[in-house]
Amino acid sequence: MKELKSIPTQMMQLSELTSIGCGGAARVCFPKTGNELKEVLSFCLSCGIAFYPLSNGTNVLPSDTGYRGMIVCFKNMKGFHLSEGKLSTYAGESVAKLNEACKRQGYLFAPFMTGVPALVGGAIAMNAGVAEHHMADIVRSVTATDGKNTYEFSRKECKFSNKSSIFLRERLCILQASFQIQKASFSEIEEKFLFYRDKRKHLPTGKSMGCIFRNEDFPSGKLIEECGLKGARIGGAVVSERHANFIINENQAKASDIKKLIVLVKETVFQKTGRRLTEEIQYIL
Ligand SMILES: Cc1cc2nc3c(=O)[nH]c(=O)nc-3n(C[C@H](O)[C@H](O)[C@H](O)COP(=O)(O)OP(=O)(O)OC[C@H]3O[C@@H](n4cnc5c(N)ncnc54)[C@H](O)[C@@H]3O)c2cc1C
């Protein structure tokens, strides 16, 4: 690969950058500003190098052979501004940190994201959330780039859908976003956070990507459980006994073990119920 002179890049194992803890080597860079991001993307475009935007790596499955292009990791693109019922933030801020900052000033930001280990860019691209709310409910606008131009998207233009958005579908890199936040009393804020925290008590611990499959008009976890797949195992990967929509990397699973287990779950569910599961997780290909 040619050199990107002004921004350091390094070879890393994707297992270090993903919550599932597997994946081979890739070249990674950590732009800190919008200008650095644009520089990286235009370098990739001019050299014909593929790029993959990565935030906290909690909903992605890399491959054991790594990634041949550039992983553009947003973890260092930080900074936010909070005032008068409006929150603007760079893509690399953690949603949990923003929730805390808003709480301290008497605002509700995204209490429904309690326990979701996301950065802003990943959360918006995935339209993350729970049954009650998703990021689509609170986004005001998003600034994103394709490496050539930078665009401003209104909420409607983000084309949010079930665990997806225009940014995911068109591989646009989110740089910044602004959100509507709600003034609330201390007790209202505490009540909301407790509600969402309590709902997550049953969720599995261990290395995972959260839910593997989208919930469509039926809860995928329940369907997988009804097909007797809890505890199904390939190599070091296992379908969680606590929540059947989670696959846990229990014992140094390879990405290929996890992929095979996903295929096994999909095929078994289809054979037994006639329903087709669709992955929510994204493959780094
Ligand atoms: C224990 C656990 C619990 C979870 N619980 C939930 C839950 O309750 N609800 C839920 O919705 N999800 C849940 N998840 C999944 C995951 O945390 C969310 O989808 C989260 O929003 C992903 O954010 P991230 O920063 O890790 O993004 P990543 O995993 O890094 O990226 C996800 C996708 O977004 C794209 N992307 C990342 N950053 C950008 C950017 N700046 N611009 C454009 N595209 C970008 C990536 O290319 C990738 O396709 C859970 C995961 C774990 C491990």
The ligand as a Tripos MOL2 file, in Angstrom:
@<TRIPOS>MOLECULE
LIG
   53    58     1     0     0
SMALL
NO_CHARGES

@<TRIPOS>ATOM
      1 C1        -23.0760   -6.1910   24.7320 C.3       1 LIG1
      2 C2        -23.7140   -5.4940   23.5470 C.ar      1 LIG1
      3 C3        -25.0130   -5.0200   23.6570 C.ar      1 LIG1
      4 C4        -25.6150   -4.3900   22.5610 C.ar      1 LIG1
      5 N1        -26.9030   -3.9170   22.6980 N.ar      1 LIG1
      6 C5        -27.4800   -3.2740   21.6600 C.ar      1 LIG1
      7 C6        -28.8150   -2.7550   21.7660 C.ar      1 LIG1
      8 O1        -29.4830   -2.8660   22.7910 O.2       1 LIG1
      9 N2        -29.3420   -2.1200   20.6930 N.ar      1 LIG1
     10 C7        -28.6410   -1.9560   19.5310 C.ar      1 LIG1
     11 O2        -29.1660   -1.3390   18.5840 O.2       1 LIG1
     12 N3        -27.3860   -2.4340   19.3940 N.ar      1 LIG1
     13 C8        -26.7890   -3.0870   20.4230 C.ar      1 LIG1
     14 N4        -25.5180   -3.5760   20.2900 N.ar      1 LIG1
     15 C9        -24.8140   -3.4450   18.9910 C.3       1 LIG1
     16 C10       -23.9500   -2.1750   18.8540 C.3       1 LIG1
     17 O3        -23.4650   -1.7610   20.1170 O.3       1 LIG1
     18 C11       -24.7210   -1.0370   18.1980 C.3       1 LIG1
     19 O4        -25.1670   -1.3500   16.9140 O.3       1 LIG1
     20 C12       -23.8610    0.2390   18.1170 C.3       1 LIG1
     21 O5        -24.6430    1.2880   17.6630 O.3       1 LIG1
     22 C13       -22.6630    0.0810   17.1960 C.3       1 LIG1
     23 O6        -21.8300    1.1760   17.4560 O.3       1 LIG1
     24 P1        -20.2750    1.1120   17.2500 P.3       1 LIG1
     25 O7        -19.7610    2.4450   17.6220 O.co2     1 LIG1
     26 O8        -19.6830   -0.0410   17.9650 O.co2     1 LIG1
     27 O9        -20.2290    0.8740   15.6840 O.3       1 LIG1
     28 P2        -19.3410   -0.1830   14.8240 P.3       1 LIG1
     29 O10       -19.6480   -1.5530   15.3170 O.co2     1 LIG1
     30 O11       -17.9230    0.2400   14.8400 O.co2     1 LIG1
     31 O12       -19.9380    0.0380   13.4050 O.3       1 LIG1
     32 C14       -21.2280   -0.4230   13.0820 C.3       1 LIG1
     33 C15       -21.5290   -0.0580   11.6200 C.3       1 LIG1
     34 O13       -21.5890    1.3540   11.4960 O.3       1 LIG1
     35 C16       -20.6450    1.8070   10.5230 C.3       1 LIG1
     36 N5        -20.0260    3.0160   11.0530 N.ar      1 LIG1
     37 C17       -19.3360    3.1460   12.2060 C.ar      1 LIG1
     38 N6        -18.9360    4.4100   12.3670 N.ar      1 LIG1
     39 C18       -19.3570    5.0930   11.2790 C.ar      1 LIG1
     40 C19       -19.2170    6.4510   10.8620 C.ar      1 LIG1
     41 N7        -18.5960    7.3850   11.5910 N.pl3     1 LIG1
     42 N8        -19.7690    6.7950    9.6650 N.ar      1 LIG1
     43 C20       -20.4360    5.8770    8.9210 C.ar      1 LIG1
     44 N9        -20.5900    4.5870    9.2560 N.ar      1 LIG1
     45 C21       -20.0500    4.2050   10.4440 C.ar      1 LIG1
     46 C22       -19.6200    0.6940   10.3780 C.3       1 LIG1
     47 O14       -19.0260    0.7220    9.0890 O.3       1 LIG1
     48 C23       -20.4540   -0.5350   10.6470 C.3       1 LIG1
     49 O15       -21.0780   -0.9410    9.4560 O.3       1 LIG1
     50 C24       -24.8890   -4.2160   21.3640 C.ar      1 LIG1
     51 C25       -23.5720   -4.7030   21.2620 C.ar      1 LIG1
     52 C26       -22.9820   -5.3310   22.3530 C.ar      1 LIG1
     53 C27       -21.5680   -5.8250   22.2270 C.3       1 LIG1
@<TRIPOS>BOND
     1     1     2 1
     2     2     3 ar
     3     2    52 ar
     4     3     4 ar
     5     4     5 ar
     6     4    50 ar
     7     5     6 ar
     8     6     7 ar
     9     6    13 1
    10     7     8 2
    11     7     9 ar
    12     9    10 ar
    13    10    11 2
    14    10    12 ar
    15    12    13 ar
    16    13    14 ar
    17    14    15 1
    18    14    50 ar
    19    15    16 1
    20    16    17 1
    21    16    18 1
    22    18    19 1
    23    18    20 1
    24    20    21 1
    25    20    22 1
    26    22    23 1
    27    23    24 1
    28    24    25 2
    29    24    26 1
    30    24    27 1
    31    27    28 1
    32    28    29 2
    33    28    30 1
    34    28    31 1
    35    31    32 1
    36    32    33 1
    37    33    34 1
    38    33    48 1
    39    34    35 1
    40    35    36 1
    41    35    46 1
    42    36    37 ar
    43    36    45 ar
    44    37    38 ar
    45    38    39 ar
    46    39    40 ar
    47    39    45 ar
    48    40    41 1
    49    40    42 ar
    50    42    43 ar
    51    43    44 ar
    52    44    45 ar
    53    46    47 1
    54    46    48 1
    55    48    49 1
    56    50    51 ar
    57    51    52 ar
    58    52    53 1
@<TRIPOS>SUBSTRUCTURE
     1 LIG1         1 GROUP 0 **** ****
